[in-house]
């Protein structure tokens, strides 16, 4: 019983472990948020490109999409390019960080581009 009481009362190493654990935890959360942001951006890029390709093949253009027309010397008609935008707010893993407080700093904004097919 004396050993258990002495073990719980002894706090050697608490400060040292706190000085190591807190920065490691912050570093882990920053790394996890970077991994999450990159994966969200890649997923959104895939979805935006898929929407652009589908819209270019079917000819369906949403209100948020842009159509750019180009005339060139090597094509018979005008070349039309469909541009889609996709934006998503990233979840915040690090609470109360002042440099991440602005909403624009925590969003992904990706663009999908596809050449539109001529409709018969």
C-alpha positions in Angstrom: 0.0 0.0 0.0 2.9 2.3 0.8 4.3 1.8 -2.7 1.0 2.8 -4.4 0.6 5.9 -2.3 4.2 6.9 -2.9 3.8 6.2 -6.6 0.7 8.5 -6.9 2.3 11.3 -4.9 5.6 11.3 -6.8 5.3 13.8 -9.7 8.8 13.8 -11.0 8.8 14.0 -14.8 5.4 15.6 -15.1 6.7 18.9 -16.3 9.1 17.3 -18.7 6.5 15.1 -20.2 4.1 18.0 -20.5 6.7 20.0 -22.3 7.1 17.2 -24.8 3.5 16.0 -25.2 1.9 19.4 -25.9 4.1 20.4 -28.8 3.9 16.8 -30.2 0.1 17.0 -30.0 0.0 20.3 -31.8 2.4 19.0 -34.4 0.2 15.9 -34.9 -2.9 18.0 -35.3 -1.3 20.4 -37.8 -0.1 17.4 -39.8 -3.5 15.8 -39.7 -5.2 19.0 -40.9 -2.7 19.3 -43.8 -3.4 15.7 -44.8 -7.1 16.3 -44.5 -6.9 19.5 -46.6 -4.9 17.8 -49.4 -7.3 14.9 -49.5 -10.3 17.2 -49.6 -8.7 19.2 -52.4 -8.0 16.1 -54.4 -11.5 14.8 -53.9 -13.0 18.1 -54.9 -10.7 18.3 -58.0 -11.9 14.9 -59.1 -15.6 15.9 -58.6 -15.1 19.2 -60.5 -13.4 17.5 -63.4 -16.1 14.8 -63.5 -18.8 17.5 -63.6 -17.0 19.4 -66.3 -16.5 16.3 -68.4 -20.1 15.2 -68.0 -21.4 18.7 -68.8 -19.2 19.0 -71.9 -20.4 15.7 -73.3 -24.1 16.1 -72.6 -24.2 19.9 -73.2 -25.8 20.6 -69.9 -24.4 23.8 -68.4 -25.2 24.8 -64.8 -25.7 28.5 -63.7 -22.4 28.4 -61.8 -20.4 27.1 -64.8 -18.6 29.2 -67.4 -18.3 28.6 -71.1 -15.4 30.2 -72.9 -15.3 30.3 -76.7 -12.1 30.4 -78.8 -11.7 30.6 -82.5 -8.6 29.1 -84.0 -7.1 28.7 -87.4 -6.9 24.9 -87.2 -10.5 24.2 -86.2 -13.6 24.5 -88.4 -15.7 26.3 -85.9 -15.4 27.9 -82.5 -13.9 25.8 -79.7 -15.9 25.9 -76.5 -14.5 25.1 -73.1 -16.6 24.4 -70.1 -15.2 25.6 -66.8 -16.7 24.4 -63.5 -15.9 25.7 -60.0 -16.1 23.8 -56.7 -15.6 25.2 -53.3 -15.7 23.5 -49.9 -15.1 24.6 -46.3 -12.6 22.5 -44.6 -13.2 21.2 -41.1 -11.1 22.7 -38.3 -9.1 20.3 -36.2 -7.0 22.9 -34.5 -9.3 25.0 -32.2 -8.8 28.7 -31.7 -5.8 29.2 -34.0 -5.7 32.8 -35.0 -4.1 32.2 -38.4 -6.9 29.7 -39.3 -9.7 31.9 -38.1 -10.5 33.4 -41.5 -13.0 31.3 -43.5 -11.1 31.9 -46.8 -8.0 30.2 -45.3 -10.0 27.1 -44.7 -11.6 26.5 -48.1 -10.7 24.6 -51.1 -11.4 26.1 -54.5 -10.8 23.9 -57.5 -11.6 24.2 -61.2 -12.5 21.6 -63.7 -12.0 22.2 -67.4 -13.3 20.2 -70.4 -13.7 20.9 -74.2 -17.4 20.8 -75.1 -18.6 18.5 -77.8 -20.6 19.8 -80.7 -24.2 18.8 -80.4 -25.8 17.4 -83.6 
